[in-house]
């Protein structure tokens, strides 16, 4: 691996939530044919796209919507606006919601913990509405929060009008955005992610199986969610982990439960079998020092706040090249995590991904004479 350093003015740095838009090419292993309207395969650790078709085409998410409902529920738990032990009553609207349900009883309080399992494992629309109303006051207000959260995560082609995924005007997403969301759940709320691997859940004396057939067929698969409406077809987001790697597939618009499982299995197998994902840099380790002007310190250590990985065709990790581009001149004050450049990763001259380089320590503004001397230096420079 070769590190090339260059200094240039970097005015802005915009990075896609899933690395570069184009999938990593693998001339030794073509992507399998996938029978569906659109699909996406990503590597969780590198955040790179390994395969895709029509990733930015609007699709109806159906019950894949519940990933966003779950994400906001996990966020409410993290912020102490909900607790797992808290009990809620299903409203008349929630109780009457059509489609799949966990069969809540309007007279019996149910814990948030059970509602989460009913939402994820049983795909209960009644559970989704109950959680949405508890968090936002109404499902309509919750849907507004869903769209706002989607934009924050980088899901720029998504809009939600309900918490369940039932068909609705202006309720849409893309497989790219669903891939972003699936990765965010695994990354941001790992304590709750194991719920997605539950094969069944029993509530109100009714046991319902998880509709993700891959949970029963592949020991590497540990999530995530199915969806279906007549208009959307059969959808599945699946995730598999093997030998320290995790890949996430999104397949929409297939013709049957069997087809969505089969096509997803093809993608997961392709990602795990034909790619490597080496770690290039460790979190919070200095990869370079940068000259700082007008600061209390003259040099800044820069790097990354998370481990940096790159996905490449199997056996080609040693051919990865990285080029570092740093903002110059760099002026104090500087905050921890402030973007100060970018790292571009390439393989045999072809782009792989970009990653923001950040400050690993703060630098306060220097004193009057330091600022004066550096101003003179910059004038002559």
C-alpha positions, 0 to 999 in steps of 0.5 A: 500500500502506497501513501501519497501526500499532496497539499492543496486548497480543499474548499469543501468535502462531500462524501456519499453515505455509501462511498463512491457511487460506482460498485467496486469492479471485480473482473474475476467474478461478475455480479450474478443475475438478480431477478428483481426491480432493483438491488444493492450490495454493500460492505458494512465496514468499508461502506462501499457498494459491491454491486447494484442495479438502479440504486437511486430509482424510487421504490415502494418500501412496504414493510422495509419502512419499519427499519426507520420506525425502529431506528427512531425507536432506538433513538428514543430509548437512547435519549431516555424518551422511552424505556424498555419496561414502559407499557403502552396501550394501543390506540383505536387507530393502531388496533384497526390498522390493516395488514400484518400485526402482533395482535395487540389487545386494546385493553391490555398494556404492552411493554416497549420491549415486546412492541419492538419485537412485534414490530421487527419479528412479526412486522406488526403494524399495530406495534408500529403505530403504537410506538409512533404515537408514543414517540411523536404524539401521532403517526403523522407527526412521527412520519415527519420525523422519519423524513427528517431523520432520513435526510440526516442519515444521507437518505436524500431520496426518501419520504415517509408518510406512515410508520408501517409501510402501507401504500401511501402517496408520496411514500417512497425510498431507494435501495441506496437509501435503504442500504444506508439505513440498514447500515446505520442500525447495525452501526448506531444501535448494536445492542438492539440489532440481535432482535433481527435474528430472532426466528419467532416471537410469541405474543397474546398466545400467538407465535409468529415466525420471522419471514426472513427465510435466510435466517433458517438457511444460512448461519451467517445471516443474522438479519434484517427485514422483509416487506411486501405489498401488491405494488412493491412485490416481495422485498428483503434486506439481509445481512451476513457476517463471516470471518470478520466481514459483514455485507448487507443486501437490499433486493426489491420487487421480486415475485415471491418469498422464495425469490427474494430469499434466493436472490438475496442469498446470491448477493450475500454469497458474492460479497463474502466470497469474492472480496476482501476488506482489509483495515487500512488505518486505525481510529484515532491514530495520527497518519500525518502532521499538518502545519497550523497557522495562528494557533497555540500549537504549530502542528496538528495530528490528523487521522480518522475517528473510526477504523478505515477499511477498503473493499477490493477483489479477493487477493488484491489488497496489496495493490491499494493506493491512498492519496492524502489531500490536506487543506492549506493553509490551515488556520486556528482555532481547530476543533476535534473532528474538524475536516481538514482534508480527504483520503482517496483510495484507488486500486490500479488507478481506479477509484475505490472510495473517499474518506474525510481526514479530521483533526485528532486534537483541538488547537486554540487560537494563538496569542497576538504576536503568534497571529501577527508573525503567522500573518506575515508568513502567509503574506510572503507565502 
